Amino acid sequence: MDIKEGQTIIIRNETANAIGIAAFILGLLSIFIFSPIFVPIASILGVIAVVKKQLLWGILGLVCAIIGFVTSPILMGLTGIISIGSLVDVQQTSHTSVGNTQITTTQTVTGAELNDAKMQIRNLEAALNLYKLDNYVYPTTSQGLQSLVQKPVGPEPPNWKKGGYADKLPLDPWGQSYQYRSPGMHSEVDIFSSGPNKIPNDNDDIGNWNIN
């Protein structure tokens, strides 16, 4: 055997070794990257490596490719389910904290709806404070929030501002009127939404006492 033949054998061994290592690496990628593309490539390279006597790397590559073939569809399916779930609002029974109060509801609640309710309640509270500044007292429960847009009667406020204190009364994010109590059970006056379940005076309520 001359030198050239020896060099050829060495080159062939190094090539086979490289193929075996590539099969192993691609087999690992098929497991951790959840891509089915790497499975057939790793399998083919693994078989070639085994044929060329690189048993260790070739067998490792084949084993990893088999594991990737089995686990990849499962993991991809789980990833898809998780991704879809993150785009859907929490439904059925959910617990949402507003201030120090936990709201329990079986309806769909989004952060945008809660933020809208908080903003509208704060705006109504600001308008009521202006009403009290002019008239020394808040409207009574019977006069209600309508006193902000229409001059109430019985008792009639002495300095009710022409044009009122609000252009119109908003509905809450669930299409219901805001509730009002004076004096309030939780603060000087209570302004609150009945919440997603549309039932007042339960743990679902969102009010000026629990939105800070």
Backbone as a printed PyTorch tensor [residue, N CA C, xyz], in Angstrom:
tensor([[[  0.8590,  -1.1980,   0.0000],
         [  0.0000,   0.0000,   0.0000],
         [  0.8920,   1.2450,   0.0000]],

        [[  0.6950,   2.1210,  -0.9760],
         [  1.5120,   3.3440,  -1.0250],
         [  0.8390,   4.4580,  -0.2250]],

        [[  1.4710,   5.6020,  -0.2140],
         [  0.9930,   6.7360,   0.6060],
         [ -0.3510,   7.2490,   0.1080]],

        [[ -0.5180,   7.2880,  -1.1960],
         [ -1.7680,   7.8250,  -1.7370],
         [ -2.9580,   6.9780,  -1.3050]],

        [[ -2.8070,   5.6590,  -1.2990],
         [ -3.8980,   4.8050,  -0.8630],
         [ -4.2200,   5.0260,   0.6160]],

        [[ -3.1950,   5.2200,   1.4480],
         [ -3.3980,   5.4900,   2.8690],
         [ -4.1230,   6.7990,   3.0930]],

        [[ -3.7420,   7.8050,   2.3130],
         [ -4.4350,   9.0990,   2.4350],
         [ -5.9120,   8.9800,   2.0480]],

        [[ -6.1600,   8.1390,   1.0160],
         [ -7.5410,   7.9480,   0.5660],
         [ -8.3890,   7.3100,   1.6660]],

        [[ -7.8120,   6.3000,   2.3680],
         [ -8.5230,   5.6260,   3.4560],
         [ -8.8190,   6.6030,   4.5840]],

        [[ -7.8140,   7.4350,   4.9110],
         [ -8.0100,   8.4230,   5.9800],
         [ -9.1260,   9.4080,   5.6160]],

        [[ -9.1070,   9.8630,   4.3660],
         [-10.1230,  10.8120,   3.9190],
         [-11.5090,  10.1830,   3.9810]],

        [[-11.6070,   8.8990,   3.5520],
         [-12.8800,   8.2090,   3.6060],
         [-13.3750,   8.0580,   5.0370]],

        [[-12.4770,   7.7380,   5.9500],
         [-12.8570,   7.5940,   7.3590],
         [-13.3280,   8.9250,   7.9410]],

        [[-12.6030,  10.0010,   7.5910],
         [-12.9930,  11.3200,   8.1010],
         [-14.3520,  11.7370,   7.5340]],

        [[-14.5750,  11.3960,   6.2370],
         [-15.8600,  11.7220,   5.6150],
         [-16.9970,  10.9590,   6.2910]],

        [[-16.7770,   9.6670,   6.5220],
         [-17.7920,   8.8540,   7.1910],
         [-18.0480,   9.3610,   8.6040]],

        [[-16.9620,   9.7560,   9.2840],
         [-17.1040,  10.2900,  10.6490],
         [-17.9200,  11.5800,  10.6360]],

        [[-17.6370,  12.4430,   9.6470],
         [-18.3670,  13.7080,   9.5400],
         [-19.8460,  13.4590,   9.2540]],

        [[-20.1290,  12.4550,   8.4020],
         [-21.5180,  12.1210,   8.0920],
         [-22.2380,  11.6330,   9.3470]],

        [[-21.5450,  10.7900,  10.1510],
         [-22.1480,  10.2940,  11.3830],
         [-22.4400,  11.4080,  12.3670]],

        [[-21.4880,  12.3260,  12.5040],
         [-21.6970,  13.4630,  13.4140],
         [-22.8440,  14.3400,  12.9250]],

        [[-22.9030,  14.5580,  11.5960],
         [-23.9940,  15.3690,  11.0390],
         [-25.3420,  14.7010,  11.2940]],

        [[-25.3840,  13.3630,  11.1640],
         [-26.6280,  12.6440,  11.4340],
         [-27.0560,  12.8370,  12.8780]],

        [[-26.1100,  12.7870,  13.7970],
         [-26.4100,  12.9660,  15.2260],
         [-26.9320,  14.3720,  15.5060]],

        [[-26.2640,  15.3850,  14.9360],
         [-26.6620,  16.7820,  15.1690],
         [-28.0560,  17.0430,  14.6050]],

        [[-28.2910,  16.5730,  13.3790],
         [-29.6160,  16.7790,  12.7830],
         [-30.6920,  16.0160,  13.5490]],

        [[-30.3290,  14.8430,  14.0810],
         [-31.2770,  14.1080,  14.9110],
         [-31.6550,  14.8820,  16.1530]],

        [[-30.6710,  15.5090,  16.7760],
         [-30.9590,  16.3460,  17.9500],
         [-31.8470,  17.5230,  17.5700]],

        [[-31.5400,  18.1580,  16.4280],
         [-32.3550,  19.2980,  15.9990],
         [-33.8000,  18.8800,  15.7590]],

        [[-33.9960,  17.6610,  15.2270],
         [-35.3650,  17.2030,  14.9790],
         [-36.1540,  17.0570,  16.2700]],

        [[-35.4490,  16.8670,  17.3970],
         [-36.1230,  16.7430,  18.6910],
         [-36.4400,  18.1050,  19.2800]],

        [[-35.4420,  19.0000,  19.2920],
         [-35.5700,  20.2440,  20.0550],
         [-36.1600,  21.3940,  19.2520]],

        [[-36.0930,  21.3400,  17.9370],
         [-36.6560,  22.4240,  17.1310],
         [-38.0370,  22.0340,  16.6010]],

        [[-38.4770,  20.8020,  16.8610],
         [-39.7950,  20.3270,  16.4610],
         [-40.0230,  20.4390,  14.9550]],

        [[-38.9560,  20.2380,  14.1590],
         [-39.1140,  20.3590,  12.7180],
         [-39.0050,  18.9900,  12.0560]],

        [[-40.0080,  18.5580,  11.3090],
         [-39.9580,  17.2620,  10.6320],
         [-38.9550,  17.2270,   9.4920]],

        [[-38.4410,  18.3860,   9.0840],
         [-37.4910,  18.4430,   7.9770],
         [-36.2130,  17.6940,   8.3140]],

        [[-35.7710,  17.7890,   9.5700],
         [-34.5060,  17.1840,   9.9570],
         [-34.5870,  15.6680,  10.0880]],

        [[-35.7860,  15.1170,  10.2710],
         [-35.9260,  13.6770,  10.5290],
         [-35.4400,  12.8320,   9.3570]],

        [[-35.9380,  13.0470,   8.1140],
         [-35.4550,  12.1990,   7.0120],
         [-33.9790,  12.3930,   6.7090]],

        [[-33.5040,  13.6400,   6.8270],
         [-32.0890,  13.8940,   6.5350],
         [-31.2100,  13.1700,   7.5420]],

        [[-31.5730,  13.2720,   8.8370],
         [-30.7940,  12.5950,   9.8720],
         [-30.8410,  11.0840,   9.6890]],

        [[-31.9940,  10.5760,   9.2670],
         [-32.1260,   9.1320,   9.0650],
         [-31.2190,   8.6540,   7.9360]],

        [[-31.2240,   9.3690,   6.8210],
         [-30.4080,   8.9790,   5.6590],
         [-28.9190,   9.0310,   6.0190]],

        [[-28.5090,  10.1230,   6.6630],
         [-27.1010,  10.2510,   7.0420],
         [-26.7080,   9.1870,   8.0600]],

        [[-27.6410,   8.8640,   8.9710],
         [-27.3550,   7.8300,   9.9660],
         [-27.1200,   6.4760,   9.3090]],

        [[-27.9550,   6.1280,   8.3170],
         [-27.7880,   4.8500,   7.5940],
         [-26.4510,   4.8380,   6.8530]],

        [[-26.1160,   5.9530,   6.1980],
         [-24.8450,   6.0330,   5.4730],
         [-23.6720,   5.8500,   6.4280]],

        [[-23.7640,   6.4980,   7.6070],
         [-22.6800,   6.3840,   8.5770],
         [-22.5280,   4.9490,   9.0730]],

        [[-23.6410,   4.2720,   9.3080],
         [-23.5740,   2.8720,   9.7550],
         [-22.9430,   2.0000,   8.6780]],

        [[-23.3470,   2.2030,   7.4210],
         [-22.7780,   1.4260,   6.3050],
         [-21.2700,   1.6470,   6.1940]],

        [[-20.8390,   2.8630,   6.4950],
         [-19.4150,   3.1950,   6.3990],
         [-18.6740,   2.9210,   7.7100]],

        [[-19.2710,   2.0870,   8.5810],
         [-18.6280,   1.5960,   9.8010],
         [-18.5230,   2.6310,  10.9180]],

        [[-19.1880,   3.7770,  10.7640],
         [-19.2170,   4.7470,  11.8550],
         [-20.4660,   4.4630,  12.6930]],

        [[-20.3900,   3.3430,  13.4310],
         [-21.5710,   2.8400,  14.1070],
         [-22.0790,   3.7750,  15.2020]],

        [[-21.1580,   4.3180,  16.0150],
         [-21.5690,   5.1320,  17.1610],
         [-22.3890,   6.3360,  16.7200]],

        [[-21.7910,   7.1810,  15.8580],
         [-22.4930,   8.3880,  15.4310],
         [-23.7170,   8.0520,  14.5960]],

        [[-23.5810,   7.0270,  13.7490],
         [-24.7070,   6.6560,  12.9000],
         [-25.9030,   6.1910,  13.7060]],

        [[-25.6680,   5.3270,  14.6990],
         [-26.7650,   4.8270,  15.5250],
         [-27.3670,   5.9400,  16.3660]],

        [[-26.5090,   6.8120,  16.9250],
         [-27.0260,   7.9510,  17.7020],
         [-27.9120,   8.8450,  16.8320]],

        [[-27.4580,   9.0770,  15.5850],
         [-28.2560,   9.8990,  14.6830],
         [-29.5970,   9.2700,  14.3800]],

        [[-29.6070,   7.9420,  14.1430],
         [-30.8600,   7.2450,  13.8570],
         [-31.8010,   7.2680,  15.0630]],

        [[-31.2490,   7.0520,  16.2640],
         [-32.0700,   7.0650,  17.4710],
         [-32.7140,   8.4380,  17.6700]],

        [[-31.8990,   9.5000,  17.5250],
         [-32.4350,  10.8610,  17.6860],
         [-33.4860,  11.1620,  16.6320]],

        [[-33.2850,  10.6860,  15.4030],
         [-34.2530,  10.9260,  14.3380],
         [-35.5770,  10.2380,  14.6560]],

        [[-35.4990,   9.0070,  15.2000],
         [-36.7190,   8.2860,  15.5700],
         [-37.4590,   9.0230,  16.6830]],

        [[-36.6880,   9.4880,  17.7040],
         [-37.3100,  10.2410,  18.7970],
         [-37.9620,  11.5130,  18.2620]],

        [[-37.2380,  12.2060,  17.3660],
         [-37.7880,  13.4200,  16.7740],
         [-39.0370,  13.1510,  15.9630]],

        [[-39.0500,  12.0050,  15.2410],
         [-40.2140,  11.6300,  14.4390],
         [-41.4440,  11.4050,  15.3160]],

        [[-41.2150,  10.8270,  16.4990],
         [-42.3240,  10.5180,  17.4060],
         [-42.8010,  11.7600,  18.1520]],

        [[-41.8420,  12.5470,  18.6570],
         [-42.2010,  13.6640,  19.5350],
         [-42.5360,  14.9470,  18.7930]],

        [[-41.9830,  15.1510,  17.5940],
         [-42.1850,  16.4140,  16.8870],
         [-43.6460,  16.7500,  16.6520]],

        [[-44.4680,  15.8260,  16.1070],
         [-45.8920,  16.1730,  15.9030],
         [-46.6130,  16.4800,  17.2100]],

        [[-46.2570,  15.7420,  18.2680],
         [-46.9230,  15.9710,  19.5600],
         [-46.5860,  17.3560,  20.0940]],

        [[-45.2920,  17.6880,  20.0730],
         [-44.8610,  18.9780,  20.6110],
         [-45.3720,  20.1330,  19.7600]],

        [[-45.3930,  19.9410,  18.4450],
         [-45.9300,  20.9900,  17.5750],
         [-47.4140,  21.2100,  17.8420]],

        [[-48.1400,  20.0940,  18.0870],
         [-49.5590,  20.2200,  18.3970],
         [-49.7930,  20.9590,  19.7000]],

        [[-48.9810,  20.6200,  20.7150],
         [-49.1090,  21.2990,  22.0030],
         [-48.7850,  22.7770,  21.8690]],

        [[-47.7460,  23.1000,  21.0840],
         [-47.3710,  24.5010,  20.8830],
         [-48.4980,  25.2640,  20.2210]],

        [[-49.1560,  24.6320,  19.2240],
         [-50.2770,  25.2860,  18.5470],
         [-51.4390,  25.5340,  19.4790]],

        [[-51.7300,  24.5500,  20.3340],
         [-52.8350,  24.7120,  21.2930],
         [-52.5540,  25.8590,  22.2490]],

        [[-51.3080,  25.9250,  22.7400],
         [-50.9290,  26.9970,  23.6660],
         [-51.0370,  28.3460,  22.9860]],

        [[-50.5940,  28.4340,  21.7130],
         [-50.6470,  29.7010,  20.9820],
         [-52.0790,  30.1660,  20.7790]],

        [[-52.9530,  29.2200,  20.4080],
         [-54.3640,  29.5770,  20.2120],
         [-54.9940,  30.0080,  21.5290]],

        [[-54.6500,  29.2980,  22.6100],
         [-55.2110,  29.6220,  23.9200],
         [-54.8320,  31.0100,  24.3800]],

        [[-53.6220,  31.4580,  24.0110],
         [-53.1800,  32.7850,  24.4460],
         [-53.9310,  33.8970,  23.7430]],

        [[-54.5780,  33.5800,  22.5890],
         [-55.3150,  34.5940,  21.8520],
         [-56.7820,  34.6690,  22.2560]],

        [[-57.2210,  33.7170,  23.0380],
         [-58.6290,  33.6550,  23.4420],
         [-58.7780,  34.1640,  24.8610]],

        [[-59.7530,  35.0130,  25.0990],
         [-60.0010,  35.5100,  26.4490],
         [-60.4370,  34.3700,  27.3470]],

        [[-60.1660,  34.4960,  28.6350],
         [-60.5460,  33.4650,  29.5900],
         [-62.0600,  33.3900,  29.6610]],

        [[-62.6020,  32.1560,  29.5040],
         [-64.0410,  31.9790,  29.5470],
         [-64.4040,  31.0310,  30.6660]],

        [[-65.7110,  30.8030,  30.8070],
         [-66.2350,  30.0100,  31.9010],
         [-65.9050,  30.7150,  33.2200]],

        [[-65.5590,  29.9790,  34.2860],
         [-65.3150,  30.6010,  35.5770],
         [-63.9410,  31.2310,  35.6020]],

        [[-63.8590,  32.5170,  35.8540],
         [-62.5900,  33.2210,  35.9250],
         [-62.5990,  34.1280,  37.1310]],

        [[-61.3990,  34.4680,  37.5960],
         [-61.2590,  35.3210,  38.7650],
         [-60.3760,  36.4960,  38.3850]],

        [[-60.9210,  37.7060,  38.4400],
         [-60.1910,  38.8990,  38.0500],
         [-60.1200,  39.8450,  39.2280]],

        [[-58.9160,  40.3110,  39.5330],
         [-58.7350,  41.2160,  40.6640],
         [-58.8850,  42.6490,  40.2110]],

        [[-59.7040,  43.4120,  40.9210],
         [-59.8350,  44.8450,  40.7090],
         [-59.6010,  45.4950,  42.0570]],

        [[-58.4690,  46.1850,  42.1750],
         [-58.0980,  46.7120,  43.4840],
         [-57.9030,  45.5700,  44.4550]],

        [[-58.5660,  45.6480,  45.5840],
         [-58.4670,  44.5970,  46.6010],
         [-59.6190,  43.5990,  46.5300]],

        [[-60.4570,  43.7380,  45.4980],
         [-61.6260,  42.8740,  45.3810],
         [-61.4380,  41.8970,  44.2460]],

        [[-61.7870,  40.6520,  44.4470],
         [-61.7060,  39.6450,  43.4060],
         [-63.0710,  39.4730,  42.7700]],

        [[-63.1060,  39.6310,  41.4440],
         [-64.3490,  39.5110,  40.7000],
         [-64.4360,  38.0980,  40.1520]],

        [[-65.5130,  37.4000,  40.4760],
         [-65.7310,  36.0470,  39.9800],
         [-66.8550,  36.0820,  38.9650]],

        [[-66.6060,  35.5400,  37.7760],
         [-67.6090,  35.5930,  36.7240],
         [-67.5040,  34.3780,  35.8250]],

        [[-68.6090,  34.0410,  35.1940],
         [-68.6000,  32.9530,  34.2300],
         [-68.6930,  33.5060,  32.8130]],

        [[-68.4870,  34.8160,  32.6520],
         [-68.5460,  35.4300,  31.3420],
         [-67.1240,  35.6910,  30.8470]],

        [[-67.0410,  36.1140,  29.5910],
         [-65.7560,  36.4930,  29.0200],
         [-65.4190,  37.9140,  29.4520]],

        [[-64.2300,  38.1180,  29.9900],
         [-63.8030,  39.4370,  30.4510],
         [-62.4600,  39.7420,  29.8210]],

        [[-62.3350,  40.9120,  29.2310],
         [-61.0620,  41.3210,  28.6640],
         [-60.5180,  42.5040,  29.4410]],

        [[-59.2240,  42.6900,  29.3390],
         [-58.5960,  43.8220,  30.0020],
         [-59.1180,  45.1430,  29.4780]],

        [[-59.4450,  45.1810,  28.1880],
         [-59.9610,  46.4220,  27.5970],
         [-61.3040,  46.7920,  28.2060]],

        [[-62.1570,  45.8060,  28.4330],
         [-63.4620,  46.0740,  29.0340],
         [-63.3130,  46.5870,  30.4570]],

        [[-62.4210,  45.9790,  31.2210],
         [-62.2010,  46.4380,  32.5930],
         [-61.6560,  47.8650,  32.6060]],

        [[-60.7190,  48.1480,  31.7070],
         [-60.1460,  49.4990,  31.6550],
         [-61.2010,  50.5330,  31.2550]],

        [[-62.0750,  50.1600,  30.3090],
         [-63.1510,  51.0840,  29.9100],
         [-64.0830,  51.3690,  31.0860]],

        [[-64.4320,  50.3350,  31.8300],
         [-65.3160,  50.5130,  32.9870],
         [-64.6650,  51.4260,  34.0260]],

        [[-63.4070,  51.2100,  34.3040],
         [-62.6940,  52.0370,  35.2810],
         [-62.6810,  53.4970,  34.8430]],

        [[-62.3700,  53.7310,  33.5610],
         [-62.2930,  55.1040,  33.0630],
         [-63.6500,  55.7950,  33.1510]],

        [[-64.7080,  55.1040,  32.7680],
         [-66.0430,  55.7120,  32.8080],
         [-66.4870,  55.9960,  34.2400]],

        [[-66.1640,  55.1010,  35.1450],
         [-66.5260,  55.3210,  36.5610],
         [-65.7800,  56.5350,  37.1060]],

        [[-64.5060,  56.6480,  36.7730],
         [-63.7380,  57.8200,  37.2430],
         [-64.3020,  59.1120,  36.6610]],

        [[-64.7250,  59.0890,  35.3960],
         [-65.3100,  60.2830,  34.7820],
         [-66.6270,  60.6610,  35.4600]],

        [[-67.4520,  59.6700,  35.7660],
         [-68.7070,  59.9440,  36.4670],
         [-68.4400,  60.4910,  37.8650]],

        [[-67.4370,  59.9350,  38.5270],
         [-67.0910,  60.3970,  39.8700],
         [-66.6220,  61.8460,  39.8280]],

        [[-65.8210,  62.1960,  38.8040],
         [-65.3490,  63.5850,  38.6660],
         [-66.5320,  64.5310,  38.4220]],

        [[-67.4840,  64.1070,  37.6030],
         [-68.6600,  64.9380,  37.3340],
         [-69.5050,  65.1120,  38.5950]],

        [[-69.6400,  64.0740,  39.3890],
         [-70.3910,  64.1670,  40.6470],
         [-69.7010,  65.1060,  41.6350]],

        [[-68.3950,  65.1010,  41.6340],
         [-67.6650,  66.0120,  42.5290],
         [-67.8930,  67.4700,  42.1270]],

        [[-67.9680,  67.7300,  40.8100],
         [-68.2950,  69.0800,  40.3580],
         [-69.7260,  69.4510,  40.7540]],

        [[-70.6240,  68.4970,  40.6490],
         [-72.0150,  68.7110,  41.0650],
         [-72.0650,  69.0980,  42.5430]],

        [[-71.3280,  68.3620,  43.3550],
         [-71.3340,  68.6590,  44.7850],
         [-70.6770,  70.0090,  45.0720]],

        [[-69.6440,  70.3540,  44.3130],
         [-68.9710,  71.6410,  44.5110],
         [-69.9420,  72.7960,  44.2790]],

        [[-70.8210,  72.6420,  43.3120],
         [-71.7900,  73.7010,  43.0120],
         [-72.9950,  73.6610,  43.9600]],

        [[-73.4000,  72.4730,  44.3630],
         [-74.6900,  72.3180,  45.0520],
         [-74.5540,  71.8110,  46.4870]],

        [[-73.3300,  71.6410,  46.9330],
         [-73.0040,  71.3310,  48.3310],
         [-73.3000,  69.8830,  48.7360]],

        [[-74.0850,  69.1810,  47.9610],
         [-74.3850,  67.7750,  48.2570],
         [-74.3880,  66.9990,  46.9430]],

        [[-74.2330,  65.6840,  47.0720],
         [-74.3800,  64.8100,  45.9080],
         [-75.8760,  64.5960,  45.6260]],

        [[-76.1980,  64.1870,  44.4020],
         [-77.5980,  63.7970,  44.1380],
         [-78.0030,  62.6370,  45.0430]],

        [[-79.2610,  62.5460,  45.3420],
         [-79.7480,  61.4160,  46.1310],
         [-79.7860,  60.1570,  45.2510]],

        [[-79.9840,  59.0300,  45.8890],
         [-80.0770,  57.7830,  45.1280],
         [-81.2320,  57.8350,  44.1380]],

        [[-82.3460,  58.3760,  44.5640],
         [-83.5150,  58.4400,  43.6840],
         [-83.2860,  59.4020,  42.5100]],

        [[-82.5490,  60.4970,  42.7500],
         [-82.2370,  61.4230,  41.6560],
         [-81.2680,  60.7690,  40.6650]],

        [[-80.3460,  60.0130,  41.1840],
         [-79.4590,  59.2020,  40.3610],
         [-78.4610,  59.9730,  39.5150]],

        [[-77.7750,  59.2320,  38.6690],
         [-76.7650,  59.8230,  37.7930],
         [-77.3960,  60.7070,  36.7220]],

        [[-78.6810,  60.5490,  36.4790],
         [-79.3680,  61.3890,  35.5170],
         [-79.2710,  62.8620,  35.9060]],

        [[-79.0160,  63.1300,  37.1880],
         [-78.8600,  64.5120,  37.6610],
         [-77.6830,  65.2160,  37.0100]],

        [[-76.7700,  64.4340,  36.4390],
         [-75.5950,  65.0430,  35.7880],
         [-75.9440,  65.6240,  34.4210]],

        [[-77.0170,  65.1400,  33.7990],
         [-77.3810,  65.6320,  32.4620],
         [-78.7170,  66.3800,  32.4490]],

        [[-79.5140,  66.1960,  33.5030],
         [-80.8200,  66.8650,  33.5710],
         [-81.0660,  67.3350,  34.9980]],

        [[-81.5180,  68.5690,  35.1490],
         [-81.7150,  69.1280,  36.4840],
         [-82.7470,  68.3210,  37.2470]],

        [[-82.3780,  67.8230,  38.4170],
         [-83.3000,  66.9640,  39.1720],
         [-84.3120,  67.7830,  39.9730]],

        [[-85.3120,  67.0900,  40.4740],
         [-86.3020,  67.7050,  41.3610],
         [-86.3430,  66.9190,  42.6520]],

        [[-86.7960,  67.5950,  43.7020],
         [-87.0710,  66.9680,  44.9980],
         [-85.8880,  66.3070,  45.6930]],

        [[-85.0080,  66.9950,  46.3260],
         [-84.8840,  68.4610,  46.3850],
         [-84.1440,  69.0120,  45.1670]],

        [[-84.5040,  70.1900,  44.7770],
         [-83.8890,  70.8190,  43.6070],
         [-82.5520,  71.4230,  43.9940]],

        [[-81.4940,  71.1520,  43.2480],
         [-80.1720,  71.7160,  43.5750],
         [-80.1680,  73.2270,  43.3310]],

        [[-79.5640,  74.0070,  44.2370],
         [-79.6540,  75.4730,  44.1320],
         [-78.8150,  76.0630,  43.0060]],

        [[-77.7290,  75.4140,  42.6630],
         [-76.8000,  76.0090,  41.6910],
         [-76.4710,  75.0460,  40.5390]],

        [[-77.4740,  74.3210,  40.1090],
         [-77.2340,  73.3490,  39.0350],
         [-76.7290,  74.0700,  37.7880]],

        [[-75.6320,  73.5930,  37.2260],
         [-74.9950,  74.2840,  36.1020],
         [-75.7880,  74.0940,  34.8170]],

        [[-76.0390,  75.1790,  34.1140],
         [-76.7330,  75.1090,  32.8410],
         [-75.9350,  74.2400,  31.8680]],

        [[-76.5920,  73.2980,  31.2450],
         [-75.8880,  72.3820,  30.3520],
         [-75.4800,  71.0940,  31.0340]],

        [[-75.5640,  71.1030,  32.3690],
         [-75.2660,  69.8930,  33.1190],
         [-73.7780,  69.6330,  33.3240]],

        [[-73.4840,  68.4610,  33.8320],
         [-72.1170,  68.0800,  34.1840],
         [-71.5850,  66.9350,  33.3140]],

        [[-72.4420,  66.4840,  32.3930],
         [-72.0390,  65.4690,  31.4150],
         [-72.9610,  65.5750,  30.2180]],

        [[-72.4280,  65.3150,  29.0340],
         [-73.2520,  65.3880,  27.8260],
         [-74.2950,  64.2690,  27.8120]],

        [[-73.8610,  63.0860,  28.1920],
         [-74.7880,  61.9470,  28.2710],
         [-74.1920,  60.9110,  29.2120]],

        [[-75.0180,  60.0160,  29.6650],
         [-74.5530,  58.9690,  30.5660],
         [-74.1020,  57.7590,  29.7480]],

        [[-72.9030,  57.2950,  29.9940],
         [-72.4140,  56.1420,  29.2290],
         [-73.0250,  54.8330,  29.7240]],

        [[-73.0280,  53.8430,  28.8640],
         [-73.3280,  52.4770,  29.2790],
         [-72.0140,  51.7680,  29.5800]],

        [[-72.0590,  50.8000,  30.4700],
         [-70.8330,  50.0730,  30.7740],
         [-70.4590,  49.1610,  29.5950]],

        [[-69.2840,  48.5550,  29.6090],
         [-68.8430,  47.7310,  28.4740],
         [-69.7640,  46.5520,  28.1590]],

        [[-70.7030,  46.2440,  29.0640],
         [-71.6180,  45.1340,  28.8430],
         [-73.0380,  45.6150,  28.5290]],

        [[-73.1360,  46.9180,  28.1710],
         [-74.3950,  47.4700,  27.6850],
         [-75.3960,  47.8520,  28.7540]],

        [[-74.9490,  47.9520,  30.0110],
         [-75.8610,  48.2670,  31.1190],
         [-75.5840,  49.6760,  31.6620]],

        [[-76.6070,  50.2600,  32.2900],
         [-76.4270,  51.5660,  32.9310],
         [-75.5950,  51.4120,  34.2040]],

        [[-74.8300,  52.4420,  34.5060],
         [-74.0810,  52.4390,  35.7590],
         [-75.0320,  52.6590,  36.9370]],

        [[-74.7460,  51.9930,  38.0430],
         [-75.5630,  52.0700,  39.2520],
         [-75.0160,  53.1800,  40.1620]],

        [[-75.9050,  53.7150,  40.9930],
         [-75.5120,  54.8300,  41.8690],
         [-76.2340,  54.7190,  43.2040]],

        [[-75.4770,  54.9720,  44.2850],
         [-76.0610,  55.0140,  45.6460],
         [-75.4850,  56.2050,  46.3900]],

        [[-76.3750,  56.9170,  47.0830],
         [-75.9350,  58.0300,  47.9210],
         [-76.8590,  58.1140,  49.1540]],

        [[-76.3130,  57.9090,  50.3650],
         [-74.9000,  57.6030,  50.6210],
         [-74.5480,  56.1870,  50.1820]],

        [[-73.2500,  55.9680,  49.9390],
         [-72.8140,  54.6710,  49.4580],
         [-72.5640,  53.6760,  50.5820]],

        [[-72.4690,  52.4280,  50.2100],
         [-72.1450,  51.3730,  51.1610],
         [-70.6340,  51.2170,  51.3280]],

        [[-69.8920,  51.6790,  50.3120],
         [-68.4370,  51.4970,  50.3250],
         [-67.6820,  52.8200,  50.4130]],

        [[-68.2980,  53.8870,  50.0000],
         [-67.6810,  55.2170,  50.0380],
         [-68.7930,  56.2430,  50.1740]],

        [[-68.4300,  57.5170,  50.0990],
         [-69.4490,  58.5520,  50.2850],
         [-70.6030,  58.3670,  49.2930]],

        [[-70.2530,  58.0960,  48.0600],
         [-71.2440,  57.6610,  47.0660],
         [-70.6680,  56.4530,  46.3330]],

        [[-71.5310,  55.5500,  45.9220],
         [-71.1010,  54.3850,  45.1630],
         [-71.5050,  54.5470,  43.7060]],

        [[-70.5260,  54.3830,  42.8120],
         [-70.7820,  54.3720,  41.3720],
         [-70.2300,  53.0500,  40.8730]],

        [[-71.0640,  52.2430,  40.2410],
         [-70.5480,  50.9210,  39.8850],
         [-71.2660,  50.3130,  38.6830]],

        [[-70.5350,  49.4310,  38.0310],
         [-71.0800,  48.5980,  36.9640],
         [-71.4980,  47.2610,  37.5650]],

        [[-72.5520,  46.6890,  37.0190],
         [-72.9850,  45.3710,  37.4790],
         [-72.0670,  44.2590,  36.9930]],

        [[-71.0870,  44.6220,  36.1520],
         [-70.1010,  43.6550,  35.7060],
         [-70.5990,  42.7780,  34.5790]],

        [[-69.7750,  41.8370,  34.1770],
         [-70.1310,  40.9680,  33.0420],
         [-71.3950,  40.1550,  33.2460]],

        [[-71.7060,  39.7970,  34.5010],
         [-72.9190,  38.9850,  34.7130],
         [-74.1930,  39.8390,  34.7820]],

        [[-74.0180,  41.1710,  34.7860],
         [-75.1350,  42.1240,  34.7340],
         [-76.0710,  42.0230,  35.9370]],

        [[-75.5490,  41.5030,  37.0410],
         [-76.3340,  41.3890,  38.2760],
         [-75.7110,  42.3130,  39.3200]],

        [[-76.4190,  43.3400,  39.7890],
         [-75.8340,  44.2730,  40.7500],
         [-75.7100,  43.6650,  42.1450]],

        [[-74.8360,  44.2710,  42.9070],
         [-74.6640,  43.9420,  44.3240],
         [-74.1700,  42.5100,  44.5480]],

        [[-73.1860,  42.0920,  43.7600],
         [-72.4950,  40.8350,  44.0320],
         [-71.0010,  41.0470,  43.7950]],

        [[-70.2280,  39.9830,  43.8890],
         [-68.7750,  40.1080,  43.7700],
         [-68.3100,  40.4420,  42.3660]],

        [[-69.2200,  40.4570,  41.4190],
         [-68.8930,  40.7730,  40.0360],
         [-68.8520,  42.2870,  39.7860]],

        [[-69.3840,  43.0820,  40.7360],
         [-69.4800,  44.5250,  40.5400],
         [-68.1060,  45.1700,  40.4260]],

        [[-68.0450,  46.2020,  39.5860],
         [-66.8380,  47.0150,  39.4490],
         [-67.2180,  48.4290,  39.8470]],

        [[-66.6800,  48.9220,  40.9720],
         [-67.1190,  50.1980,  41.4960],
         [-65.9880,  51.1420,  41.8310]],

        [[-66.3640,  52.3740,  42.1700],
         [-65.3490,  53.3830,  42.4780],
         [-64.5780,  53.0560,  43.7570]],

        [[-65.0480,  52.0820,  44.5020],
         [-64.3360,  51.7000,  45.7310],
         [-63.2780,  50.6220,  45.4910]],

        [[-63.2650,  50.0050,  44.3090],
         [-62.2990,  48.9170,  44.1210],
         [-61.4900,  49.0180,  42.8280]],

        [[-61.4040,  50.2190,  42.2540],
         [-60.6720,  50.3530,  40.9880],
         [-59.3450,  51.0760,  41.1710]],

        [[-59.0080,  51.4590,  42.3820],
         [-57.7570,  52.1940,  42.5680],
         [-56.5800,  51.2330,  42.6230]]])
